[in-house]
């Protein structure tokens, strides 16, 4: 059974950094995973994806975060990460992790607020 717990959010000034973590269970290392976000009044938005080991583990980052955010994964620790640098106020959102395809039950997410 898939379980996901996001953490690491917070409130930071523009230009600051945060590293989000997603501890997961019930997910094979061969499955692609992703970070998405939802800002108030906006649609769910894919932020980044990392392919499973069987697909080479490549990554994709949305144009809005490319060069600032980096997705990574530690399968030994069953943890997905999102390093976020040079944060902008428009990055303010609740961030969620999940499988890239056929998502499992969603976690509560972690709130990121960028001020200034």
Helices and strands as residue ranges (DSSP letters): E 3-7, E 10-13, E 18-25, E 33-38, E 44-50, G 53-55, E 59-61, E 69-74, E 79-84, G 89-91, E 93-99, E 110-115
